[in-house]
Amino acid sequence: MNVLIVHDSKFGNGEKIAEKMREEFEKTGASVKISHVSDSSSLPMREEFPDLLIVGAAVRMFRVSPASKKWLNQLDKNARKAGATIVFGSVYLTHALKENSIKGFGRRYLRFMQKMKSLDFVYPKLFSGQVKGQEGPLYEDVLPAVEEFTQSLKKWMTENKI
Ligand SMILES: Cc1cc2nc3c(=O)[nH]c(=O)nc-3n(C[C@H](O)[C@H](O)[C@H](O)COP(=O)(O)O)c2cc1C
């Protein structure tokens, strides 16, 4: 299985989550690529479309990173042109909010991804990475929670495999 994780990390917290996810996926033999949304080569060509796309986006100025949405909109255009789709999508958010306050951001971002033409199935659960202050670090329970998240994501993918 090929996994692409695209994040918009500024201070390294979202990147740490991506690295931990890579570690977990690689344990089961998956091949994982991590890119930053601003890397010009981060948008995959049709032949590079992963089986699973994970987007890591930060809440800044009370909204979820416009850069990540722009990236996804461009992916949608490219996928439409190529006549191809990515089967699975998932998202994690980094933020400095209390857990209850992130849920609305998560729901809206998941809805945005579910409307994308280029993603067949979007994992309905959000992974939340809360940071201390504006720059982090991540709260101590975030990285250990990645293992459980990736396991349930993998289980959901297996159940939805067509
Ligand atoms: C300019 C700025 C504005 C921010 N605004 C918010 C905000 O409105 N809500 C919030 O929860 N976190 C806010 N944050 C904290 C970011 O969510 C945090 O820096 C980011 O998630 C850390 O991830 P990163 O290290 O991968 O960039 C803000 C951070 C910056 C730098």
The ligand as an SDF file (V2000), in Angstrom:
LIG
                    3D

 31 33  0  0  0  0  0  0  0  0999 V2000
   -0.3530   33.1770   13.4550 C   0  0  0  0  0  0  0  0  0  0  0  0
   -0.9120   32.0020   14.1950 C   0  0  0  0  0  0  0  0  0  0  0  0
   -2.2690   31.9510   14.4670 C   0  0  0  0  0  0  0  0  0  0  0  0
   -2.8000   30.8770   15.1610 C   0  0  0  0  0  0  0  0  0  0  0  0
   -4.1440   30.8430   15.3960 N   0  0  0  0  0  0  0  0  0  0  0  0
   -4.6820   29.7660   16.0180 C   0  0  0  0  0  0  0  0  0  0  0  0
   -6.0910   29.6630   16.2050 C   0  0  0  0  0  0  0  0  0  0  0  0
   -6.8710   30.5230   15.8090 O   0  0  0  0  0  0  0  0  0  0  0  0
   -6.5660   28.5730   16.8470 N   0  0  0  0  0  0  0  0  0  0  0  0
   -5.7440   27.5840   17.2850 C   0  0  0  0  0  0  0  0  0  0  0  0
   -6.2320   26.6160   17.8550 O   0  0  0  0  0  0  0  0  0  0  0  0
   -4.3990   27.6390   17.1030 N   0  0  0  0  0  0  0  0  0  0  0  0
   -3.8580   28.7040   16.4820 C   0  0  0  0  0  0  0  0  0  0  0  0
   -2.5040   28.7470   16.2710 N   0  0  0  0  0  0  0  0  0  0  0  0
   -1.6530   27.6470   16.7180 C   0  0  0  0  0  0  0  0  0  0  0  0
   -1.4100   26.6690   15.5420 C   0  0  0  0  0  0  0  0  0  0  0  0
   -2.5180   25.8280   15.4440 O   0  0  0  0  0  0  0  0  0  0  0  0
   -0.1360   25.8980   15.8020 C   0  0  0  0  0  0  0  0  0  0  0  0
    0.9630   26.7740   15.6650 O   0  0  0  0  0  0  0  0  0  0  0  0
    0.0290   24.7410   14.8230 C   0  0  0  0  0  0  0  0  0  0  0  0
   -1.0380   23.8510   14.8560 O   0  0  0  0  0  0  0  0  0  0  0  0
    1.2850   23.9910   15.1570 C   0  0  0  0  0  0  0  0  0  0  0  0
    1.5180   23.0480   14.1580 O   0  0  0  0  0  0  0  0  0  0  0  0
    2.8380   23.1530   13.2570 P   0  0  0  0  0  0  0  0  0  0  0  0
    4.0200   23.1840   14.1890 O   0  0  0  0  0  0  0  0  0  0  0  0
    2.8170   21.9050   12.4620 O   0  0  0  0  0  0  0  0  0  0  0  0
    2.7260   24.3830   12.4090 O   0  0  0  0  0  0  0  0  0  0  0  0
   -1.9610   29.8240   15.5960 C   0  0  0  0  0  0  0  0  0  0  0  0
   -0.5950   29.8820   15.2940 C   0  0  0  0  0  0  0  0  0  0  0  0
   -0.0760   30.9310   14.6130 C   0  0  0  0  0  0  0  0  0  0  0  0
    1.3970   30.9640   14.2980 C   0  0  0  0  0  0  0  0  0  0  0  0
  1  2  1  0
  2  3  1  0
  2 30  2  0
  3  4  2  0
  4  5  1  0
  4 28  1  0
  5  6  2  0
  6  7  1  0
  6 13  1  0
  7  8  2  0
  7  9  1  0
  9 10  1  0
 10 11  2  0
 10 12  1  0
 12 13  2  0
 13 14  1  0
 14 15  1  0
 14 28  1  0
 15 16  1  0
 16 17  1  0
 16 18  1  0
 18 19  1  0
 18 20  1  0
 20 21  1  0
 20 22  1  0
 22 23  1  0
 23 24  1  0
 24 25  2  0
 24 26  1  0
 24 27  1  0
 28 29  2  0
 29 30  1  0
 30 31  1  0
M  END
$$$$
